[in-house]
Amino acid sequence: MPAGQAVHCLPEHGIRSRRALIGYISTMSDPLKILFVCSQNRWRSLTAEKMYEGVQGYIVRSAGTENNARIRVTEGHLDWADKIFVMEKRHKERLQEKFPEAVCGKEIICLHIGDDYQFMDVSLQDVLREKLKPYLQLPGSLDS
C-alpha cells in the first residue's frame, strides 16, 4: 500500500482496519485486552471484569453504554480493546451507532445475558463462565 494511503474496512480481505492489521502482526505474547460492556457497568460487565482481573494473559476493563453508567464507554476504550464482549444485542448496536470508526474491524461478541443479576451473583458468574468458555478461560475452569 502506498505511503499515506488510508486503510479502509475490507472484510473480504480479512483486514478491516489499520488497528486490525496492527493487532494481527503483534506478537502472541502480548496479553489480550478485553472490554466487557453492559448498560450501567454496575453488575454484569463489572462482575466479568472482576472475574478476569489479574488472570495471566488478559488485561480487562468494563464500561456501560448509558449516560449514567458507573464508567461510560468511550472511543478510547474501544481503541484499546482487542476483544469486546457485550451482554445484550442492544449494547453492540449502541457501540456501532455511536462509535462506527472505533468498532470497525473489532470483534464484538454478544453474550446474550439479560439484566437479571446483581454484582458478583454466583449464578451470573456461572453464566459468564459458560458463555465465555469458547473465547476465554479462567484458571481452574479448564476442561480436561
C-alpha positions, 0 to 999 in steps of 0.5 A, a space after each residue: 500500500 502506498 505511503 499515506 494511503 488510508 486503510 479502509 474496512 475490507 472484510 473480504 480481505 480479512 483486514 478491516 482496519 489499520 488497528 486490525 492489521 496492527 493487532 494481527 502482526 503483534 506478537 502472541 505474547 502480548 496479553 489480550 485486552 478485553 472490554 466487557 460492556 453492559 448498560 450501567 457497568 454496575 453488575 454484569 460487565 463489572 462482575 466479568 471484569 472482576 472475574 478476569 482481573 489479574 488472570 495471566 494473559 488478559 488485561 480487562 476493563 468494563 464500561 456501560 453504554 448509558 449516560 449514567 453508567 458507573 464508567 461510560 464507554 468511550 472511543 478510547 476504550 474501544 481503541 484499546 480493546 482487542 476483544 469486546 464482549 457485550 451482554 445484550 444485542 442492544 449494547 453492540 448496536 449502541 457501540 456501532 451507532 455511536 462509535 462506527 470508526 472505533 468498532 470497525 474491524 473489532 470483534 464484538 461478541 454478544 453474550 446474550 445475558 439479560 439484566 437479571 443479576 446483581 454484582 458478583 451473583 454466583 449464578 451470573 458468574 456461572 453464566 459468564 463462565 459458560 458463555 465465555 468458555 469458547 473465547 476465554 478461560 479462567 484458571 481452574 475452569 479448564 476442561 480436561 
